[in-house]
Amino acid sequence: MILAVAAVLYSASAFAQADKPPMVGDKPLVQVKPKGTKAGTKEAAAKPAAAPKGKPQSIAVRLQACLELDDGTKDRLNCYDAIIPPTPKPKPAKAKGYADCRFLKEEDERLACFNGFAESIPKLPKS
């Protein structure tokens, strides 16, 4: 009797490991994988220090981390662009917030805009 039960369980596990993907109804079960960046990209090198696992950093903290890079350099602009990707508009208005800096087409204007907002953010206490 025990041998028969073991044979049934063993065969059921063998069928579960088939090459077909698991199905939900008549559609295959989709498994979502986390998005990752490639280690060799410029954006990965330009990002500020990563947050501790389980505690994501706010945009303000990441913008302030960009202030540690040399002022007026392409590296600092790349750091800002990694946080808020640029999407130029034909005729942008004056930036009302840091997110509006991405609409400026000229790199110098965009850098000055980000610097102005990043420097005006009050320093947060380190915990």
N, C-alpha and C positions, 0 to 999 in steps of 0.2 A: 504494500500500500504506500509506504513512504517512498519507495523507489519510483512508483508511478507519478506521485506528486512532484518529485524532484525532476523527472523527465519532462513533465508538462511545463514547469516553471523555467527550466533550462531552454526549452524550445521557444517559449514566449519571449525570453530575453534575446534569443538569437534572431527572432523576427523583428524585434525592436531596433536592432542594430543594422538594419538593411540600408542599402545605398540611397533609398528614397528619402527625401526630407520629410519631417513630420507634417502631418496634414491636420488642418482645422476645417472640418466639413469637406468641401471639395477644393480648398485653396491651401497651398503650402504655408507652413508656419514661418514667418519671417523673424529673424533674430537681428536686432539692431546692434551694431558695433559702435563704440565711441569714436568720435572724430579725433584724429591726431595730426600733428604737423610733422612734416619731414624734418629730420635733424639738419639737413644741409641747406635749408632755405634761409634767405636773408632775414625774413620775419622772425624766425626762431632765434636767431642770434641777436636781433634788436629788442626782443621783449625783455622787460625788467624781470627781476628775480621772481621766481614762481612762488605762489602762495603755499602755505603749509597745506597738506592734504586735508580735505574736509572743511576748509575755511577759505572760501574764495575772497579775493581782494576786491575792494570797490574800485570804480573807475578813478576816483579822486586819488587813492593811494597809488594806483599804477601811473597816473599822470605825474604825481610828485616824484615817483621813482625815476622818471625820465629827466628830471631836473639835475640828477647826478651826472649826466653826460655833459660833455663840453657844450657851452652855449653857442648857437649859430651854426651847428654842424649838421651834416646830413644824418649822422647817427641819431641825434636827438629827434629829428623830424621822422626818421624811420621808426623810432620808438613810439612817438605819438600816433603815427599812421598804423602801427600794429594794433594799437588799442582802439582807435577810431579810424577805419579805412576812409581814404579820401573819395568823395563823389562830387566832382566839380559841377557847378551850375553855370549857365552862360553869364548871368549877371546877379551875383549874390548880394544880399543886403548886409549891413553891419551885423557881425555875430553877436547874438544875445546870450549865448551859452557856449560851453566848450564843444558841444556836438555840432554847432554851426560852423566851426573852423574847418570842417572837412569839405565845405562847399567852396572854399577859396582855391583858385587855380594855381596861383604863384606860390612856390615853395617858401620863399622868404615871408610872404604875408601869412601863410598858414602857420609857419614856425612862430612868428611874432604873436599870432592870435592864441595858439596853444600856450606859449610862455606866459602871456598875460593872465590867462585863467588858472594855469597850474600854480603860478606864484601867488595868486590871490586866495587860494584855498588855505584855510587855517590848518596848521600842523595838528595832526591827530596824535593823541597819546599812544605810545607804543606799549603793547601789553605782553 
